[in-house]
């Protein structure tokens, strides 16, 4: 049975992995003023940074419509027997609802999965579905296994600044000012499809990221060793290399994948945000 795995662009896999695993990507729209772009196609994160610096406002994002999903699903079903599509958390966007409505048109040939995650937390589930499809699992078996894994996905990151979170209404002015004065960097985690701040790290970004990775190693001694993502919004290479070296020394992943966040995700977290994402046991 030929199964096509697809995802919204919010999975942040990057072109190389999309091609390696033959993942179909359906882009969200990113809106800068009166211009509408397709995430990952005709806009780059630097345009986000420039726009925010010039306007002091965040870009807007728009979900893929039901009709657009239906068009994409029909295209894939012309070549494949079934489609399994992944959305960003339903608690963060209406994309899941729209995809579900579109899937109803295809007599069960399209399965839609709410990742209850974002960025490569979502991407981890997408690639796991690709693994299962390659192993010969049926669409129903794949969805069942993926839904069992969802609560085990560690989706977390540490932002360098709270500016974008404040502009997006996810951080108070008092918290923003306090973070600047005290050099605080919160660890943002996802639980049950929603983001919340947990630990707070103090100091420069490099020091905070070292503590973050050490804390992950202590909190998750058992984990799926298949792969891990280091995903960031254009951090300096030496910072990413430092985090990678620490992950290599503290964990035993078969593969460590580095990706940069797409525009839909970058527009909410800002530059120099970094996360280490994997599936726990």
N, C-alpha and C positions, 0 to 999 in steps of 0.2 A: 504494500500500500504506500502510495506516495503522499507524504504529509509535508505541507509548507508551514514553517514556523514564521510568524510575523510579529511585529511589535511597533508601538508608537516610538517616535524618535527619542523619547525621554529615557530610553534604556541606555543611552550613552556608550554604545559598543564601539563606535568608530568604523570607518570604512573597511579596514583590513579584516576585522572580526566578522562584520556583516557578510563579507564575501567568503571568508573561510568557512563559515557555517551556513551560508546561503539563507540568511535571515532577510525577510522582506520588511522594509521600514516604511511606515506611514507617518509623514511629518505633521507635527503641530504647527500652527501659524504663530509667528512672532511679529508683533505690531510695534513699529517705531513711528510715533506720530501718526501720519496718514498713510504710511507705507506698510504693506503686508508682505512678509517674507515666509518662506518655508524652512523650518528648522533643519539644519544640516544640508541644505541644498544651495540657497542663495544668500546666506547670511553667516557671518563668523562672529565669535564672541567679542573680538576687538571692537566691532560695531556697537555691541551692547555697552561696553565700557565707555566708548566715546559718547554715545547718546546720553548715558546717565550723567557723565561729567558735564555735558553741555546743557542739559535740561533740568537736572536735579530730580528727575522722575524715572521710575522703572519702566521698562517695556511691558507691554501686555502680551499675554498668550491667548490663543483661541484653540479650542478643541476641534478635532476633525469632525465633520458633520456626519449624520447617519447616511446621507446619500453618498458622500465621498468614501465612507467605509464600504458600503455596498458595492460601489464601483471597483474598489481594490479587491475585495473578496471574490467578486465575479471573475476578475482578471486572473487571479491565482487558481481558481477552480477550473479554469479552462485547461490547465496543465496538471493540476494535482487533484487527488481524491478527497483531500480534507485540508482545512486550514485551522491552525491553533494560533490565536492572536492574543498578545499580552498588552495590557494597559497600565499606565501609571495608576497609583492608588485611587480608587473611586472616591476617597475622601479628600482628594486634592484637585480633582477635575471631573468633568462630565463625560470625558472620553469613553469611559467604560460603559456608561448607560447608552451612549450613541452606538458604540460597537455592538452591544447586545441587541439593540433594536434592529440593526442592519443584519445581524446573524440570523434573525428569525426568518429571513427571506430564503434561506438556503437549505431547508429540510435537514437540519442537524449536521450538515457538512462543515460548518464553521463553529468552532468552540472558542469562547472568549474567556480569558482568565484575568481576574483582578489581581494584579501583583501585590497589592497592599504595600507597595514600595515605590521607589523612584530611582533614577540614575542606574548605576550598575547593580543596585539591589534588585531592581527589575531585570537587569541584564543577566545576573546570575541564574535567575529562573528561566530566562529565554534560552541560555546555552545549555542548561540542564535538560530542557525539553528537546533541544537538538540532539543531545546525547541519547536520550530515550528513544527518539524517533529512529536514530541510526541503529539502535539495538533491536529494532523491530516491534516496539511497543505500539499498541493501537491508540487512536486519539483519546478514547475514554481512559485507558490506562495511564497515559501521559498526564492528562489533566488531574486524575486522582493523585498521582505521585507528587505532582507539582503543588497542589493545594495542601498536601501534608507537609511540604517543605517550607511553605510561606512563613510560618512563625519562627523558623530557624534562621532566616536570613538576617544577618547583621548589616543594617543600613545605618551608617553613622558617618559623621564628618565634623571637621573643626574649621570654622571660618577664621580668616585673618582679621576681618572687620565685621562689625554688626550693621554697617551703613545700609546695605541692601535689605537686610532683614527688617531694619527700622522703617525704611521707605515703603516696604511692603506690608507694614502693619503687624509684623510678627515679633517686634521688639519695641519696648517703650523708650522714650527719650531718656528717662532716668537710667535705664539699663545700658543704653548706648553710651551715655556720658561716663557712667561708672566703669564700663569696660575700657574706655579710652584712658581714663585716669589711672586705673589699677592694672592695665595691660591684661585684661581678662579675655580668655578665648573659651567659649562654652563648647562642650561636645553636644552636637545635635544628633538625636537618635530618632528612629522611627519605630513605633509600636502600634499594632492594630491599625496600620494605615495612616497614622498621624505623626507629625513631627513634634518633638518636645526637647527642651534643654535639660541635660542631666548634669554631668560633672562640669566644673569650671577650672580651667588651667590658668596659671598666672605666669607672665613673662613674655619673652619673644616667641614668635611663631615656631621656630625650630625646637626650642625647649618644650613648648606645649605639645607639639606633634610627637616628640620622643615619649613624653608621659602618656599621651593618648595610645600609642602603639603598645607600650608596656602594659597599660591597663587592659587593653583588649586581650593580650596574651594571658593575663591573670584570670580574666573573666571567662574566657573561652578556651579551656585546656583541651577540649575535644571538639573537633571540627571536621568538615568534609575537606579532604586534602586535594581534591581535584583541581581547584583553582581559587585564586584570590584576585580581587581588583584593587589597584591603587588608582583612584580617580580624582582628578583635580581640575580646578579652573585656572589653568595657566600659572601654576606655581613655578618658581625658579628651578632649573634642572638640578642644582645641588641639593635643594630641599627634597625633591622627589627621590633622588638617588640615596639620600640619607635615610628616608623612610623605607625605601626598598631594602637597603642593607639591614635595617633593623627587623623588618618582616622576615627576611631570609634567616636571620639569626635566632628569632624567637618562634617561628612557625616552620612547618615542613610541607608547604604546598608543592604540588607537582608543577604548577604553573602560576606565575605572578604576572598579571596583565596590567599594563599601564594605559589608561585612557584619559582624554580630556573631556570635560562636561560640555554638552551641547548648549545651544543658545537658550532653549526653554528652561533648562536647569540653572545655567549661569546667571540668567536674568533675575533669579531669586536669591542667589547666595553671594554673588560678587566674585571678584578676582582673589586668587590665593586661598581658596577653600580646598581642603584635601580630606579624602576619606579612604579608609581601608575596609573593604567589604568582602564578606565571605559567608558561607553557610555553616552554621554550627551543628553539632549533633545533639 
